[in-house]
Amino acid sequence: MQDLMISCRNLAKSFRKHNPRQLLRHRVAGWFQKDHSAHEFHALKNISFDVARGEGLAIVGGNGAGKSTLLSVLAGLVPPDRGTLEVRGRIAALMDLGSGFHPDLTGTENVYVNAALLGFSESQTREVFQSIVAFAGIGDYIHEPLRTYSNGMNLRLGFSVAINVDPDILIVDEVLQVGDSEFQAQCLERIRQFRRAGKTFLCVAHNRKTLEELCDQALWLDHGELVMHGSAREVLDAYEGRVRV
């Protein structure tokens, strides 16, 4: 029997549509309508799949397919409306630049806060703090507020925290495309080490070569629906064939 790290059954997630030009009286009237379905955007529609220990899963699809919403649900950032989700182990997710960081706190303070959110104690964070700073490579900026950081520096620190808290599951949503090529190569090598250690990895990216190297499985979403789930090569072939048509 597979050692499952993530198990999803019939996950569904909807969001309310907002019309900024709608008159106030129409918006208030809408609050009392019994049928709100016309005002909902269905980001995920009954998604079911499993991810085994040590598996790498790529999630592909066009804009609005539901990729980031699915990762957010898996990471526990937003709850599903329906369905069941079981996750085993510690998850570290890099979803947006500076996600989980506060711009008015220093890099040091944000490291401790972010690590605590990922389940690390203060003493555990102290043990890996120098490794986090060294990998991020931002020097004395670690003592400055995050509002003074560039996008690349935010990425460096966010990824460094995520990878150094030794998660069981690492989730990355496209952000590795930001930053200089040297740091991108550094991140990819660290993810390779993470995968060789038998850890579970999920990502959204657009570079096929990277996806095939880091992921053995892939999941294709289209407008919130699961189109295909299988080997990375087969799913990417099918997805790219659809896109080219």
Secondary structure by P-SEA (a helix, b strand, c coil): cccccbbbcbbbbbbbbbcccccaaaaaaaaaccccccccccccccccccccccbbbbbbbccccaaaaaaaaaaccccccbbbbbbccbbbbbccccccccccccaaaaaaaaaaaacccaaaaaaaaaaaaaaaccccccccccccccaaaaaaaaaaaaaaacccbbbbccccccccaaaaaaaaaaaaaaaaabbbbbbbcccaaaaaacccbbbbbccccccccccaaaaaaaaaaaaac
